[in-house]
Amino acid sequence: MIGPSIPESNNGIATSRGLIPALVLLAAACVAVLAIVVLPAARSDPYTRSTLQLTGSAERGEQLFLINCAGCHGIAAQGLVGPNLHGVDGRKNNRQLIQQVVSGRTPPMPRFQPEPQAMADLLTYLHTLT
């Protein structure tokens, strides 16, 4: 007795065709979670918020820069070990600049988190570098 015949199919191909859309959906879900959870959290960082609410002084910011940053970025912010900072406010917004300074994300830049007023001063000075 012969049982019902099962039509041959390429189960491997059918499975991989179902796997690709599932992986795309998973990637899209991960991006959505990042956009919903991580980005607002970065924007609600208390240090960044308090810094952005302050008015900075370019003169004090320049003093801070000369003491803490000029060794790598140059006395005129022209770049040495660190990059040239002229026009940096056109490449990064204030939140990104703050995160760059405090995170030390790009070695050899050290982590550096001055008081919010000092960070506001430094931001104001960076805006003067054209």
C-alpha positions in Angstrom: 0.0 0.0 0.0 1.4 3.3 -1.0 0.4 6.4 1.0 -0.6 9.7 -0.5 2.2 11.2 -2.5 3.6 14.5 -1.2 4.5 16.9 -3.9 8.2 17.7 -3.9 9.0 21.2 -2.9 12.1 23.1 -2.1 11.5 23.5 1.6 14.9 25.0 2.1 14.1 27.8 -0.4 10.6 28.4 1.1 12.1 28.6 4.5 14.8 31.1 3.5 12.2 33.2 1.7 10.2 33.4 5.0 13.3 34.0 7.0 14.4 37.1 5.1 11.2 39.1 5.7 11.2 38.0 9.3 14.8 39.4 9.7 13.8 42.6 8.0 10.9 43.0 10.3 13.1 42.3 13.3 15.6 44.9 12.2 12.8 47.4 11.7 11.5 46.7 15.1 14.9 47.3 16.6 15.2 50.6 14.9 11.8 51.6 16.1 12.7 50.7 19.7 15.9 52.8 19.4 14.0 55.8 18.0 11.3 55.5 20.7 13.4 54.7 23.7 17.0 55.7 23.3 16.7 59.0 21.4 14.3 60.6 23.8 16.4 59.4 26.7 19.4 61.2 25.2 17.4 64.3 24.8 16.2 64.1 28.4 19.7 63.8 29.8 19.7 66.2 32.8 23.3 67.4 32.2 22.6 68.2 28.6 19.2 69.8 29.4 20.7 72.0 32.2 23.7 73.0 30.0 21.4 74.0 27.1 19.3 76.2 29.4 22.3 78.4 30.3 23.8 81.3 28.6 27.5 80.8 28.0 30.4 83.3 27.9 32.8 83.0 25.0 35.6 84.5 27.1 35.3 82.0 29.9 34.8 79.3 27.2 38.1 80.3 25.5 39.9 80.1 28.9 38.5 76.6 29.5 39.4 75.6 25.9 43.0 76.8 26.4 43.4 74.9 29.7 41.7 71.7 28.7 41.5 71.3 25.0 44.3 73.3 23.3 46.9 70.6 23.9 45.2 68.3 21.4 43.1 70.7 19.3 45.8 73.5 19.1 45.9 76.9 20.7 43.8 78.3 17.8 41.6 75.2 17.5 43.4 74.5 14.2 43.8 70.8 15.0 46.8 68.8 16.1 46.1 65.3 17.6 42.4 66.3 17.7 40.5 67.7 14.7 40.3 71.3 13.6 37.3 72.8 15.4 36.7 75.7 13.2 33.1 75.4 11.9 32.4 72.5 14.2 29.0 73.9 15.0 28.1 73.4 11.3 29.0 69.7 11.6 27.5 68.9 15.0 24.5 70.4 16.9 24.9 71.4 20.6 23.6 68.1 21.9 26.2 66.2 19.8 29.0 68.6 20.9 28.1 68.0 24.5 28.0 64.3 24.1 31.3 64.3 22.2 33.0 66.2 25.0 31.6 64.3 28.0 31.8 60.8 26.4 35.3 60.8 25.1 33.9 58.5 22.4 36.6 59.1 19.9 40.0 58.1 21.3 42.4 59.6 22.3 39.9 62.2 23.5 39.4 61.8 27.3 36.1 62.0 29.1 35.5 65.5 30.3 32.4 66.7 32.1 32.7 70.3 33.4 30.0 71.9 35.4 27.0 72.8 33.1 27.9 76.5 33.2 31.4 75.7 32.1 30.1 73.5 29.3 27.7 76.3 28.2 30.7 78.6 28.1 32.7 76.1 26.0 29.8 75.7 23.6 29.6 79.5 23.2 33.3 79.7 22.4 33.0 76.8 19.9 30.3 78.8 18.1 32.8 81.7 17.6 35.2 79.5 15.7 34.4 80.2 12.1 
